Amino acid sequence: MSQTARQCPNCGRLNYGQAEFCQRCGADIRSVDAAFLPWARHNELPPMALTARDDSLFAQSTDPDAPGTGLVWSGLVVLVFGLLLDLNAGVQIVITLAAVGLVITGLWQLRVDYLALTRNGRWLIVLGLLALGVVSWRVIEPETPNPATIISSAREAKPTRAPQVALQDGAMLMNRGGPEHRAINAGPAPTGSLYRSWRLDTGGELYSSPSISNNTLVVGSKSGFLYGVDATTGNQLWSRDIGEYIVRSTPAIDDKSVYINNGYSVLALSLADGSTLWSATVSFTGNTSPTVIDGTVYIAGQNGEIHAFDAITGAERWHSVVDGLIFGSPTIEDNHLYLANDRGIVFAMRADNGMVLWRADAGGGVFAPVISNNDLVYVTTAAGTTEALDSEFGTLTWKYDAGGSSGGSLALSQLVVGSDNGGVSAIDPASGAILWSVATGGDISVGPTISGSLVVVASGQTLYGYDLTSGKQRFAYATGYTIQIPPVVINGLIYVGGRDGYLDAIAGDAPAGS
């Protein structure tokens, strides 16, 4: 439909901008300038079938200098490059919004030029499909990796001598260390100059932290595979394709069994070879991980369904439902089960039957596991706060204005929390008083880990070590990728991984030439 009109000076009739004579009175209107017609007045034009139309105009080339064309193309270029580059979520959102703003501004300026608007619109469709393809490629693996060939035992930049690290007694049995989710690791941490001892390529982004028992490390990846690896050397022991869903769950190990969530199921596997012991259907588990204690496996579905299974047989002992979306794993202590939802509601339940004991409002969405410590439980919220609640009644004991969605770790006299904006704070767990605070300079998306007197924090692409008592920085180690899993510190090694799909074992006292 034409975007311009000529008004007959004789009878006042509106005619299409290409018309030479008035449709009503036949007056010559070729000398009348064609003016832009607001959309609200289009119904005043005569029917299109009665108007002469020059179709040759639509075959003309678009004027490259048409107002708005440059803005449209600038926005498209910014959008495509923003999607292709590996940027953190905050920067990518800003770039995308800026690109969309440029495109919208350009299209608004082109609204009076039908030909330019049409041709730019066609290119918008083509490049929009390209952008959709880029996003799809980053979300879905282009092909299923072959687990027999994607294991790498540090062939890249391997040290001249192997690290002398023995993993005889060290264990990391489940997400954030244990059923209380205090994120205390057995350690010790590596000392001296840090270097990469070995590397495992999982074939997909890592959202799953490793669990370790009897020198066997178990980790899952976006590729849908679960791997059993020698924790000292990185050599593959076994691998399992556990389904089509991205493995976001941290495995839980109990005796010689491994428990793992995957989409709409929970699996019990043999720690020795990865073979299936039993499986059970659950509601969609999302980011949550199993919690195992006293022969029971606890599973939280993202939709609020909580399941308890017998660890040996897989028989369901009970299930219950709470409100909201659940993203943190169940926390268990003294027959109490704690969890929180995306609206900031914290629930306490009986661990033996699922009965809700109390609920409390933390004032902001909770996306990390609740931390339990006998008389108090701690939550960090997306509103940037940390709260201590009475474990028996849920009443607020203290509140501190620091914290985030990544959670925290709890030692005897320090509660260490990371903020989404890169701050790390140590808080007195009894009073809520600030002990020390540091800034990493990068985003913190995973919780800190405590090992002995060391706090290990992943921020952006860097691994930091801070003294637990003073907050003084001990080391900074650049990984070369965005870290997406909480670091695990066991017997002289730090295990860390993320966006590039690598799980790295970081050791200390780098040998000459490494």
C-alpha positions in Angstrom: 0.0 0.0 0.0 1.3 3.5 -0.8 2.7 5.6 2.0 1.9 9.0 0.3 -1.2 10.8 -0.9 -2.2 13.9 -2.9 -5.2 16.0 -1.9 -7.3 17.4 -4.7 -7.4 21.2 -4.4 -10.7 21.2 -6.2 -12.8 18.8 -4.2 -10.6 17.9 -1.3 -10.5 14.2 -2.2 -7.4 12.1 -1.0 -5.7 10.2 -3.8 -2.7 7.9 -3.9 0.7 9.6 -4.2 1.1 8.1 -7.7 -2.2 9.4 -9.0 -2.2 12.1 -11.7 -6.0 12.9 -11.7 -8.5 13.1 -8.9 -10.6 10.0 -8.5 -13.7 12.0 -7.6 -13.7 15.1 -9.9 -11.0 14.3 -12.5 -9.0 17.4 -11.8 -5.3 17.4 -12.8 -3.3 16.9 -9.5 0.1 16.3 -11.0 1.3 19.7 -9.6 0.2 18.7 -6.1 3.1 17.5 -3.9 2.6 14.0 -2.5 2.7 14.1 1.3 3.2 11.3 3.9 -0.2 10.0 5.0 -0.6 8.9 8.6 -1.8 5.4 9.0 -5.0 6.5 10.7 -6.2 8.2 7.5 -5.6 5.3 5.1 -9.3 4.5 5.1 -9.9 7.8 3.3 -8.1 6.6 0.2 -10.0 5.0 -2.7 -9.9 1.2 -3.2 -6.5 -0.1 -4.4 -8.0 -1.7 -7.5 -9.1 1.7 -8.8 -5.7 3.2 -8.5 -2.8 3.1 -11.0 0.3 1.4 -9.6 3.7 1.4 -11.1 5.1 -2.0 -10.3 8.5 -1.1 -11.8 9.2 0.9 -8.7 9.5 -2.3 -6.7 12.3 -3.5 -8.9 14.4 -0.4 -8.2 17.5 -0.6 -6.1 17.3 0.7 -2.5 19.0 4.0 -1.9 22.0 3.1 0.3 21.8 6.6 1.8 18.1 6.3 2.8 17.7 7.6 6.3 17.8 4.7 8.8 19.6 2.2 6.6 22.9 2.7 8.3 21.4 2.3 11.8 19.7 -1.0 10.8 22.9 -2.5 9.4 25.0 -1.3 12.4 22.5 -2.9 14.7 22.6 -6.2 12.8 26.4 -6.3 12.8 26.6 -5.6 16.5 23.9 -8.3 17.2 25.7 -11.0 15.2 29.1 -10.3 16.7 27.6 -10.2 20.2 26.2 -13.7 19.7 29.4 -15.1 18.2 31.7 -13.8 21.0 32.1 -15.6 24.3 31.0 -12.9 26.7 29.5 -13.0 30.2 25.7 -12.8 30.4 25.6 -9.1 31.6 27.7 -7.8 28.8 25.8 -9.9 26.2 22.5 -8.5 27.4 23.7 -4.9 27.1 25.1 -5.5 23.6 21.9 -7.2 22.4 19.7 -4.4 23.8 21.9 -1.8 22.1 21.7 -3.7 18.8 17.9 -4.0 18.9 17.7 -0.3 19.8 19.7 0.6 16.7 17.6 -1.6 14.4 14.3 -0.2 15.8 15.5 3.4 15.4 16.6 2.7 11.8 13.3 1.1 10.9 11.4 4.0 12.4 13.4 6.4 10.1 12.7 4.2 7.1 8.9 4.1 7.7 8.4 6.8 5.0 10.5 5.0 2.4 8.5 1.9 1.3 11.2 0.5 -1.0 14.1 0.8 1.5 11.9 -0.5 4.3 10.9 -3.6 2.2 14.5 -4.5 1.2 15.9 -3.9 4.7 13.1 -6.0 6.1 14.1 -8.9 3.9 17.7 -8.7 5.1 16.4 -8.6 8.7 14.6 -11.9 8.1 17.7 -13.5 6.7 20.1 -12.3 9.4 17.5 -13.0 12.1 17.5 -16.7 10.9 21.3 -16.6 11.0 21.2 -15.3 14.6 18.7 -18.0 15.6 21.0 -20.6 14.1 24.0 -19.2 16.1 22.0 -19.3 19.4 20.7 -22.8 18.6 24.3 -24.0 17.9 25.5 -22.6 21.3 22.6 -24.3 23.1 22.6 -27.7 21.4 25.7 -29.7 20.7 26.1 -30.1 16.9 27.0 -33.7 17.3 27.2 -36.4 20.0 30.8 -36.7 21.1 32.6 -40.1 21.2 33.6 -40.7 24.8 36.4 -43.0 23.6 38.2 -40.1 22.0 37.4 -37.0 23.9 39.4 -37.8 27.0 42.7 -35.8 27.2 45.2 -36.7 29.9 47.0 -33.4 29.8 48.6 -33.9 26.4 48.5 -30.1 26.1 51.3 -28.3 27.9 52.1 -31.3 30.1 54.6 -30.7 32.8 58.1 -32.2 32.4 57.4 -34.3 35.6 54.2 -35.7 36.9 52.9 -34.2 40.2 53.4 -36.4 43.3 49.8 -36.2 44.5 48.2 -39.1 46.2 44.4 -39.3 46.6 44.1 -42.1 49.0 41.7 -40.7 51.6 40.3 -37.5 50.1 36.6 -37.5 49.3 34.1 -35.1 47.9 30.9 -37.1 48.1 28.2 -34.7 46.8 27.3 -31.1 45.8 28.9 -28.5 48.1 30.7 -31.2 50.2 28.0 -32.9 52.2 24.3 -33.0 53.1 24.6 -29.7 55.1 26.1 -28.0 52.0 28.7 -26.1 53.9 31.2 -26.3 51.0 34.0 -27.5 53.2 36.5 -29.6 51.3 39.0 -32.1 52.8 42.0 -30.5 51.0 44.8 -29.7 51.5 45.1 -27.1 48.8 48.1 -26.9 46.5 51.0 -24.7 47.5 53.6 -22.8 45.6 53.2 -21.9 41.9 50.1 -23.3 40.4 50.0 -25.3 37.1 47.6 -27.6 35.3 48.4 -31.2 36.1 45.9 -32.8 33.7 42.8 -31.9 31.6 39.6 -33.8 30.8 37.7 -32.7 27.7 34.1 -33.6 28.3 32.8 -32.5 24.9 30.3 -29.9 26.2 30.0 -27.1 28.7 30.4 -28.1 32.4 27.6 -27.3 34.8 28.3 -30.4 37.0 30.9 -30.3 39.8 33.0 -33.4 40.2 32.5 -35.9 43.1 35.3 -38.0 44.3 35.6 -41.3 46.3 38.2 -44.0 46.4 40.4 -42.0 43.9 37.6 -42.1 41.3 36.3 -38.8 40.1 32.8 -38.7 38.6 31.6 -35.7 36.5 28.8 -35.0 33.9 28.7 -32.6 31.0 26.4 -30.8 28.6 27.1 -33.6 26.1 24.9 -35.9 28.2 27.8 -38.2 29.3 28.9 -39.1 32.8 32.6 -39.9 33.2 34.5 -42.0 35.7 38.1 -40.8 35.9 41.3 -41.6 37.9 41.4 -38.5 40.1 45.3 -38.5 40.2 46.1 -39.0 36.5 42.9 -38.0 34.7 42.8 -41.3 32.8 39.3 -42.4 31.8 38.0 -45.4 33.7 34.5 -45.5 32.2 31.9 -43.3 30.5 28.1 -43.5 30.3 25.6 -41.8 28.0 22.8 -41.1 30.5 20.3 -39.4 28.3 19.4 -36.5 26.1 19.3 -33.9 28.8 22.2 -31.6 29.7 23.9 -32.9 32.9 23.6 -30.1 35.4 23.5 -32.3 38.4 26.6 -32.9 40.6 26.8 -36.7 41.3 26.4 -38.0 44.9 28.5 -41.0 46.0 27.5 -43.3 48.8 29.8 -46.3 49.4 30.2 -47.9 45.9 27.2 -46.3 44.2 26.8 -43.0 42.3 23.5 -41.1 42.1 22.8 -38.6 39.4 19.8 -36.6 38.2 19.2 -36.3 34.5 16.0 -34.6 33.2 13.1 -36.6 34.4 15.0 -39.5 36.0 17.4 -40.3 38.8 20.0 -43.1 38.2 22.0 -45.2 40.6 25.2 -46.4 39.0 28.1 -48.5 40.0 31.2 -46.4 41.0 33.4 -49.1 39.6 32.2 -49.3 36.0 29.1 -46.9 35.6 26.6 -49.8 35.1 23.0 -49.1 36.1 21.9 -50.4 39.5 18.4 -48.8 39.4 16.5 -45.9 38.0 13.4 -44.0 39.0 11.2 -41.4 37.3 11.0 -37.9 38.9 9.7 -34.5 38.0 12.1 -32.3 36.0 15.2 -31.8 38.2 16.8 -28.9 36.4 19.9 -27.7 38.3 19.4 -29.6 41.5 21.6 -32.5 42.6 21.0 -35.6 44.8 21.6 -35.5 48.5 22.4 -38.8 50.1 22.4 -39.6 53.9 21.6 -42.6 56.1 20.6 -44.8 53.2 18.2 -42.3 51.6 18.5 -40.4 48.3 16.7 -37.0 48.3 15.8 -35.4 45.0 14.2 -32.0 44.4 12.3 -31.4 41.2 12.4 -27.9 39.8 8.6 -27.7 40.0 8.7 -28.2 43.8 8.3 -31.9 44.1 10.6 -33.6 46.6 11.3 -37.3 46.5 13.0 -39.7 48.9 14.3 -43.0 47.6 15.9 -46.1 49.3 19.5 -45.8 48.3 19.9 -49.6 47.7 16.6 -50.6 46.0 15.4 -47.3 44.5 12.0 -47.8 46.2 10.3 -44.4 46.9 9.8 -43.8 50.6 7.8 -40.6 50.3 7.3 -37.5 48.1 6.0 -34.1 48.9 5.2 -30.8 47.0 6.1 -27.2 47.9 5.3 -24.0 46.1 7.6 -22.3 43.5 10.5 -23.3 41.4 13.4 -25.1 43.2 17.0 -24.6 41.9 19.1 -25.7 45.0 19.7 -29.2 46.2 18.0 -30.4 49.4 19.9 -29.8 52.6 19.7 -32.4 55.4 20.6 -32.2 59.1 19.1 -33.7 62.2 16.0 -35.1 60.4 15.4 -31.6 58.9 15.3 -31.0 55.2 15.7 -27.4 54.0 15.2 -25.9 50.6 14.1 -22.6 49.1 12.3 -21.4 45.9 12.8 -18.7 43.3 10.4 -16.4 45.2 12.6 -16.5 48.4 10.4 -18.8 50.5 12.5 -21.1 52.7 11.0 -24.4 53.7 11.8 -26.8 56.6 10.5 -30.3 56.3 10.9 -33.6 58.2 13.4 -35.7 56.4 11.7 -39.0 57.3 8.3 -38.2 55.9 8.3 -34.9 54.0 5.9 -33.0 56.4 6.5 -29.2 56.2 7.5 -27.8 59.6 7.8 -24.1 58.8 8.3 -21.6 56.0 9.9 -18.2 56.0 10.3 -15.4 53.5 13.9 -14.4 52.7 12.9 -11.4 50.6 14.6 -12.5 47.4 14.9 -15.5 45.1 17.2 -18.3 46.4 19.0 -20.3 43.7 21.7 -22.0 45.8 21.4 -24.7 48.4 20.5 -23.7 52.0 23.4 -24.0 54.4 22.7 -25.8 57.7 24.7 -25.4 60.9 22.8 -27.0 63.8 20.8 -24.1 65.3 20.9 -21.8 62.3 20.4 -22.1 58.5 21.8 -19.6 56.0 20.5 -18.4 52.7 21.9 -16.0 50.1 19.4 -14.3 47.8 19.4 -12.7 44.4 18.4 -9.5 46.1 22.0 -9.3 47.4 21.4 -10.3 51.0 22.4 -13.1 53.3 20.1 -14.2 56.1 20.4 -16.5 59.2 17.2 -18.2 60.2 16.5 -20.2 63.4 16.5 -23.9 62.3 13.5 -24.9 64.5 11.1 -22.1 63.8 12.4 -20.1 60.8 12.6 -16.8 62.6 15.1 -14.2 61.4 18.3 -14.0 63.5 20.3 -11.5 61.4 20.5 -10.1 57.9 23.5 -8.8 56.0 23.4 -6.7 52.8 25.8 -8.8 50.8 25.3 -12.1 48.9 23.9 -13.3 45.7 22.5 -16.2 43.7 25.8 -18.3 44.0 25.5 -19.2 47.7 28.2 -19.5 50.3 30.5 -21.7 52.4 30.6 -22.1 56.2 33.6 -22.7 58.5 33.6 -22.7 62.3 33.9 -18.9 62.6 33.3 -17.6 59.1 30.4 -17.6 56.6 31.9 -16.7 53.2 29.5 -15.5 50.5 30.0 -14.3 47.0 28.1 -11.4 45.4 26.9 -11.4 41.8 28.9 -8.2 41.2 32.3 -9.8 42.2 32.5 -9.1 46.0 33.5 -11.7 48.5 32.5 -11.2 52.2 33.3 -13.1 55.3 30.6 -12.8 58.0 30.5 -13.9 61.6 27.9 -16.8 61.4 26.5 -16.1 64.9 26.1 -12.3 64.8 26.1 -11.3 61.1 29.0 -8.9 61.7 31.3 -8.3 58.7 34.9 -9.8 59.2 36.4 -8.8 55.8 35.5 -8.1 52.3 37.4 -8.1 49.0 36.5 -7.5 45.3 37.5 -9.9 42.6 36.8 -7.5 39.7 34.6 -10.1 37.8 31.2 -11.8 38.1 30.8 -14.6 40.6 28.3 -17.2 39.4 29.3 -20.2 41.6 29.8 -20.5 45.3 33.1 -20.3 47.2 34.9 -23.3 48.6 36.7 -23.5 52.0 39.7 -25.9 52.5 41.5 -25.5 55.8 42.6 -21.8 56.1 42.0 -21.1 52.4 38.9 -19.8 50.5 38.9 -20.6 46.8 36.7 -18.3 44.7 35.9 -18.6 41.0 35.3 -15.3 39.3 34.9 -14.9 35.6 37.9 -16.8 34.1 40.1 -16.5 37.2 40.5 -18.7 40.3 41.4 -16.8 43.4 42.7 -18.0 46.8 42.1 -15.9 50.0 43.2 -16.3 53.5 40.1 -17.4 55.5 41.0 -15.3 58.6 42.2 -12.0 57.0 40.9 -12.0 53.4 44.5 -11.5 52.1 44.9 -12.8 48.5 47.2 -15.9 48.3 47.0 -16.6 44.6 45.2 -15.9 41.3 45.2 -18.4 38.5 43.8 -17.7 35.0 42.0 -20.7 33.5 41.3 -19.2 30.0 37.6 -20.0 30.1 34.5 -18.9 32.1 34.3 -21.0 35.3 30.8 -22.4 35.8 31.3 -24.9 38.6 32.3 -24.4 42.2 36.0 -25.4 42.7 36.7 -28.7 44.5 39.9 -29.0 46.6 41.1 -32.5 47.5 44.6 -33.7 48.5 46.7 -31.1 46.8 44.6 -30.5 43.7 41.9 -28.0 42.7 39.4 -29.3 40.2 37.7 -26.6 38.2 35.9 -26.3 34.8 33.4 -24.4 32.8 32.3 -23.0 29.5 34.9 -24.6 27.3 34.0 -28.1 28.5 37.4 -28.8 30.2 37.8 -30.1 33.7 41.2 -29.1 34.9 43.2 -30.5 37.8 45.4 -27.6 39.2 48.5 -28.6 41.3 51.2 -26.6 43.0 55.0 -26.1 42.8 55.2 -26.0 39.0 58.2 -27.9 37.7 60.8 -26.1 35.6 59.7 -25.6 32.0 56.0 -26.2 32.7 
